[in-house]
Amino acid sequence: MENNSLFKKRTIQPGEAELFICNDFVLGVKREKEGWFVKVFEDCTDINEVDKEAISEGEYFHSGKSNSLVIAPALQHKPLVFKGNKMLIAPHQRLTFFVKIPLILQLYFSKIQDENLLKEISSSRLSDTWFGEPDNGVAAFALGSGYQLEFNEIRSTEVEAVCPVTIFNDWEQQLEIQRLIIKADNMTLFKNDTKIVTSVVKLEYKGQDTISSVNYGTSKLYHGENAVLLTKARSNDTKSLLKANFHFIRNIYNRTE
């Protein structure tokens, strides 16, 4: 990542503190002799308004003698629900669109490995929602309905990932996307020249009586010729891919008498 990037490895000496602006809050980190104080200053976007001494009122993580701190990007640990905004796909047609996903900040000491994780902080607050039927659905976050049809037109910040979604309507009727689940824990993060991009979500819809298929992959169009891997998927559980990916979908057709 770039030298001025939020996502990088940095050295903080004992007694020193650093502040990082992220959306509508400031993240404060203070190094102690063998640990770290971490505090989020809510509803604040000016580091000059933050008293660094107040960082010691936050959580304390005892980690040992390493003075290295790594802030890394990650995807959400729960699925995301995209609400279709009058999106319709004709029979046997393929639609590709792009959504933005707020990232998680992962704080590690020394280096990126599971046992060195201090804390995860969401860059944006997402609303809780439910996907599926009451008795067999899953807890998820609401992603909203915003999207772009052109990859080059979507503008994202450093704490957002662009997610390409491709849906093939392998059905004899027109398909209206009402609610679509994006299983963020199965996706990988990559860095191209200008953006952080997730795996490509590829879905095939075969009708209301058949579970749609889904897979995640890379594309030179979005990840570049030499995709730079930032963060691996949280889960490689393929069983979750066999569950329903659409909900409340109805077909639109003209009925002739």
Summary of the structure (lengths in Angstrom):
residues: 257
radius of gyration: 20.9
end to end distance: 62.2
largest distance: 80.5
contacts: 740
relative contact order: 0.16
helix: 11%
strand: 47%
